[in-house]
Amino acid sequence: MTDVAENSSALRLKRRVRVRLGMSGSIHLLAAQIGDWTWETVACLCHADVLSARNEAGAPTYLAFYHIRVRGGLALHSGSMRPGDRLVVAATCFRQGPMSVLTAHRIERDGSGDSEGSLRVVDDSPPNAVELYERPRENAMYVETFNHWIARSSPDSNSDLVKSAPPEFTTDHLPELPAAYDLRSTFLRARTKHTFHDPDDPEYRSSAETVEFEYPVDVVRDLNGVGLLYFASYLSLTDKAAHALWRRQGRSNRDFLDRIVLDRQISYLRNADLDSTLVLSARTRTHVTDLGREVVDVLIRDRDSGYVLAVSTLHTLNPPQEKSCPNL
Amino acid sequence: MTDVAENSSALRLKRRVRVRLGMSGSIHLLAAQIGDWTWETVACLCHADVLSARNEAGAPTYLAFYHIRVRGGLALHSGSMRPGDRLVVAATCFRQGPMSVLTAHRIERDGSGDSEGSLRVVDDSPPNAVELYERPRENAMYVETFNHWIARSSPDSNSDLVKSAPPEFTTDHLPELPAAYDLRSTFLRARTKHTFHDPDDPEYRSSAETVEFEYPVDVVRDLNGVGLLYFASYLSLTDKAAHALWRRQGRSNRDFLDRIVLDRQISYLRNADLDSTLVLSARTRTHVTDLGREVVDVLIRDRDSGYVLAVSTLHTLNPPQEKSCPNL
């Protein structure tokens, strides 16, 4: 049941995985696993000991998550993995300057001709930019993580983090992402518009209902092993906001779990201290013709400073609503 | 960074592990990892495909967690693992009837002579009953999980679970636990007294303050990959109740994170449906001479049925309190 990782060349890492209980059931656990895959991939491809990296001054430095995108489809999405499922994961990294790196994972079911009926994955070469952004494989799920190295500027605070890479971190040998796919304009739009989806898209109509509520950082669940707000926790908080709005709209917990998140993007702008109270807010837009398709925008802010900590957008495919049909 | 698992004989499983970010920082993530180690150990030693087991009727059956005990010390405890730490984990199983199995993990730091100064683990034979209950190694952490096989008696409910093992599950070859260490009397006492620590122990004095609050099941974080309330979530809920009491007593979040949980036991009595509201309650007893030592008892109940879902007791070593000293 152990993952099999294989460094077949200097530019790829391939794994055959059986889904463990501890990486399924919630986006939190799945993200924790994928985050570890990113760290492992960067350690392997960029020659840095990600688990205990230090900068030139000897201070600990962390390969923080700045942006994550998770895209799935009906065949495989973040909510459809079950313990025991067999997956093939092919990962690679792209150059993003001296302090950053983009890691892309293609995740596919590996049926091995068993009862699930999915085929054995034949081509497990890692995804390139054209596959990622133009011609994704139909049944695959893709996860992109954009990471940069950060260190605390003061030992007891999570507020003022500065960029700082370990000296051994090298990305010169990695492929560059063609300018057409540059992510920085995406990040800039999210930071300024607070959404990853065109705010003026005529195909979607805003729902009147929104939620906004305070959320004190959960010291039991939200921190990571170095005392920062864990990147996976932000994904849980995004879903908590989306869930609160869902329930306010009179929809059921069962349907929330049965919805399919086709696309999830999040940009991490700031971290938070453990005594912080956050403000989570969510709003939705519904597709004008296909009412089962929604865009959910979530904002995570720090209550006291007002700073935006994260911007996230989900594209979901929702189960059909039970409608009251008075004429029947 | 990948775990190395080694089935050195039919009765043990040994791993050399570097702590991943995704298994540290919260009891939830650590328990998720240890639970996966238990499942992997049972799969290996008891010849069952734990990740996709089915009973003789062909229905899915799960190796559920019925009781967990986590014991640590100053050298290594559940809150002291940091990403990159090197561990040696030696695991074995004990026979517990046809539907159950006890798995014991000994976890030790594996310094490899590096800067942490801890020594390389020499004897990595798995723990036996005498070591577990009479002479534990001083710097080791021990995790015992008592599991039994359960299946749903109705497909949409988590309330009525029945015992049901897959036919290939075999434990005849495993060592038995000597009667002196039988766990069932411990379980019975916890179920009836709602604590794992002698309620009449004169060395501890009850604190007047208690907490009790409602907690709707968190559909974003609490469920596992088969739709049951995840065993690791119960540990988070235990800590949430302990944390609420801690804060009511005027203590800080920082001190809560700095406390050491020396011993944590939990018995799982029932599961819950996703629309359930739970009631979490906690009370503490303080050692009469060493005020930094506490026993915390937590009860998790279902609000509507009143059923007890779990009983947990923590022994903690708390950081020194800042006292107001008016005479100084």
Contacts between the chains, C-beta under 8 A, distances in Angstrom:
chain1	res1	chain2	res2	distance
A	1	B	36	7.8
A	1	B	39	7.4
A	1	B	40	5.1
A	1	B	43	6.3
A	1	B	50	7.9
A	1	B	51	6.3
A	2	B	2	7.3
A	2	B	3	6.0
A	2	B	5	5.2
A	2	B	40	7.2
A	3	B	2	6.0
A	3	B	3	7.9
A	5	B	2	5.2
A	18	B	51	5.9
A	19	B	51	7.5
A	19	B	225	7.1
A	20	B	36	4.6
A	20	B	39	7.5
A	20	B	51	7.4
A	21	B	32	7.4
A	21	B	35	6.3
A	21	B	36	6.2
A	21	B	39	6.4
A	21	B	51	7.7
A	21	B	224	5.9
A	21	B	225	5.8
A	21	B	226	8.0
A	21	B	230	7.9
A	22	B	32	3.5
A	22	B	33	5.9
A	22	B	35	5.9
A	22	B	36	4.3
A	22	B	232	7.5
A	23	B	32	7.9
A	24	B	224	7.0
A	24	B	225	3.1
A	25	B	223	5.2
A	25	B	224	4.0
A	25	B	225	4.1
A	25	B	226	7.6
A	25	B	227	7.9
A	25	B	230	6.0
A	26	B	220	6.5
A	26	B	221	5.2
A	26	B	222	7.8
A	26	B	223	6.6
A	26	B	230	7.8
A	27	B	220	7.4
A	28	B	220	7.7
A	28	B	221	5.6
A	29	B	29	7.8
A	29	B	32	6.1
A	32	B	21	7.5
A	32	B	22	3.5
A	32	B	23	7.9
A	32	B	29	6.1
A	32	B	32	8.0
A	33	B	22	5.9
A	35	B	21	6.3
A	35	B	22	5.9
A	36	B	1	7.8
A	36	B	20	4.6
A	36	B	21	6.2
A	36	B	22	4.4
A	39	B	1	7.4
A	39	B	20	7.5
A	39	B	21	6.5
A	40	B	1	5.1
A	40	B	2	7.2
A	43	B	1	6.3
A	49	B	84	7.5
A	50	B	1	8.0
A	51	B	1	6.3
A	51	B	18	5.9
A	51	B	19	7.5
A	51	B	20	7.5
A	51	B	21	7.7
A	51	B	83	4.9
A	51	B	84	3.5
A	52	B	83	7.2
A	52	B	84	3.6
A	81	B	225	6.8
A	82	B	225	5.4
A	82	B	226	7.0
A	83	B	51	4.9
A	83	B	52	7.2
A	83	B	225	4.8
A	83	B	226	6.7
A	84	B	49	7.5
A	84	B	51	3.5
A	84	B	52	3.6
A	218	B	240	7.7
A	219	B	243	6.4
A	219	B	253	4.9
A	219	B	256	6.0
A	219	B	257	6.1
A	220	B	26	6.5
A	220	B	27	7.4
A	220	B	28	7.7
A	220	B	236	5.5
A	220	B	239	4.3
A	220	B	240	5.3
A	220	B	243	5.7
A	221	B	26	5.3
A	221	B	28	5.7
A	221	B	221	7.0
A	221	B	236	5.5
A	222	B	26	7.8
A	223	B	25	5.2
A	223	B	26	6.7
A	223	B	257	7.5
A	224	B	21	5.9
A	224	B	24	7.0
A	224	B	25	4.1
A	225	B	19	7.1
A	225	B	21	5.8
A	225	B	24	3.1
A	225	B	25	4.0
A	225	B	81	6.8
A	225	B	82	5.4
A	225	B	83	4.9
A	226	B	21	8.0
A	226	B	25	7.6
A	226	B	82	6.9
A	226	B	83	6.6
A	227	B	25	7.9
A	227	B	257	7.8
A	230	B	21	7.9
A	230	B	25	6.1
A	230	B	26	7.9
A	232	B	22	7.6
A	236	B	220	5.5
A	236	B	221	5.5
A	239	B	220	4.4
A	240	B	218	7.7
A	240	B	220	5.3
A	243	B	219	6.4
A	243	B	220	5.7
A	253	B	219	4.9
A	253	B	274	5.0
A	253	B	275	5.6
A	254	B	274	7.0
A	256	B	219	6.0
A	257	B	219	6.1
A	257	B	223	7.5
A	257	B	227	7.8
A	257	B	274	7.1
A	274	B	253	5.0
A	274	B	254	7.0
A	274	B	257	7.1
A	275	B	253	5.6
